[in-house]
Amino acid sequence: MYDFVIIGGGIIGMSTAMQLIDVYPDAR
């Protein structure tokens, strides 16, 4: 549903952040 859009610190934001970390481990 969301692509590279981290919303606040909700469950969606957390899951998106985890996916981004998996794809871009060097990103902060």
C-alpha positions as CSV (number, residue, x, y, z in Angstrom):
1,M,0.0,0.0,0.0
2,Y,2.8,2.4,0.9
3,D,6.1,2.6,-1.0
4,F,9.0,4.3,0.7
5,V,6.7,6.4,2.8
6,I,7.3,6.2,6.5
7,I,4.3,7.6,8.4
8,G,5.0,8.6,12.0
9,G,6.0,5.7,14.2
10,G,3.0,3.4,13.7
11,I,3.1,-0.2,12.7
12,I,3.1,0.7,9.0
13,G,6.0,3.1,9.6
14,M,7.9,0.4,11.5
15,S,7.3,-2.3,8.9
16,T,8.3,0.1,6.1
17,A,11.5,1.1,8.0
18,M,12.4,-2.5,8.4
19,Q,11.9,-3.2,4.7
20,L,14.0,-0.1,3.8
21,I,16.7,-1.3,6.2
22,D,16.7,-4.7,4.5
23,V,17.0,-3.1,1.0
24,Y,19.3,-0.2,2.0
25,P,21.4,-1.4,5.0
26,D,23.7,1.6,4.6
27,A,20.8,4.2,4.8
28,R,20.0,5.8,8.1
